[in-house]
Amino acid sequence: MEIGQKCKINNDERVYKVTNSWKEKRIIENTENSIEYEIEIFVNLEEIDNSENTKAKVSTTKVYPV
């Protein structure tokens, strides 16, 4: 998701805009011969109609663009 993009959170009718976006790498399994990990993307959000209402570190699996 791009900064400034409008979106909604699952089960929430309010419209937000993305204020920040980043990736986090998490180790799933660490063995002697290999390391398995997953990358998850998070965003910070600000409500369009009420800029004081913000959401921090929301996984993009719970957000969809509008």
C-alpha positions, 0 to 999 in steps of 0.5 A: 500500500502506498502513503496517502492511499485510501483504505478501510479496515475489515469490519469498520466502515470508516475510511482511512489514509495510509500515513506510513508503511513498512516491512518486518521480517520474522524468523519462523524456523532457525536450524543449523542449515537454514533459516525460514522467515516470513515478511509482513507489511504493516501500515499506520492509518489516519481517519479521513473525517477525523484526523485525531483518530489514528491506528498504528501497526495494522497488518495489511492482511486486515486492510483493503483499498477503496 
